């Protein structure tokens, strides 16, 4: 899952938050990431079956947010009460915490 962030965050932040430090954001993600073993969710929650791990992992980790640029995940808004947001919105949310 981290490889997807590393491949997409720089371009997304350059477009959505030009002043943001993409390398700093990636370093923060690497430093703060919690590697967990998630369990299947049971029934499919997302329109895209490949997105299920991106819901199951935050749920298993008791995450405060799901950061994604995937429209299928973002459409869920708050699966299991966990807000989904784009990377730039996450940085703003994090700043305000």
N, C-alpha and C positions, 0 to 999 in steps of 0.2 A: 504494500500500500504506500510506503514511503517513496518508492520510485515514481509513482504517479504524481505525487506532490512535487518532487524535485524536477520532473519534466515539465510541469505546467505552471507552477507558482510564479516564476520570473516573468513570463509573458502576461499572465493575468494581472499581476500587480503593476506591471508597466502600463497596462491599459486602464485599469480601474483605480489605481492609487499611485500615480506617477512619482510621488515623493517617498514612497515606501521603500525600505531596504530589503530587497528580495533575499539577498544572501544572509542578512541578519534574521529574517523570518524563517528561512530554512534551517539555520543553525539553532534557532529556538525550538523548532519542531523536533530536530534530532535530539537535542538535550532533554526535552520534556516528554518525548514519546514513551508510552508505556506499552510494552509488547505483551499482549495477552492472547490466550487461546479462547476464541469465541465459540459458542454453541449455535447450532441451527435455530432459526427463529420459529420453526413450525410451518405455518402457512406463509406464502410469499407476501411481502409487504410493499415492495417496490415494483414499478412497471417493468424494470430490467432485472432479471434474475442475477446478473453479474454484480449488482449493487448490494445484494443481501449482506455480504461481509462488512460493507461500510455502514450498515445499521447494527449488525450483531456485535461487532467489536466495540463500538462506543457504549452499547448497552451493557456488555459484560464488564467494561472498565469503569462504569459509573461516570461517563463523560459528561461534561457540562455543555458541550456543543459538538456538532458535526460540521466540519469545514469541507466544502465541496464546490466544484464548479459544474457538477453534473445536474442537468435540469430534472432528471427523474428523481434524484435524491432531494433536491431543493423543493420539488412539488409536494413532498411529504410534510413539509413545514416543521413538525415536531413529532417525529416517530418516537413513541414511548416517552413523550415529554421532553425529548432532547432537541433543542432548536437546531435547524440546519441553516447554514449561511455561507455565502461566498467568502473567499479568502480576505478580500479587502474589508468586507463588513465585519469579519472576525477580528481583524486588527483594530478596528474602531471599537468594537464591543469589548475587546480585551483591554484597551486603553481606559475604558470607562469603568472597569471592574475594580 
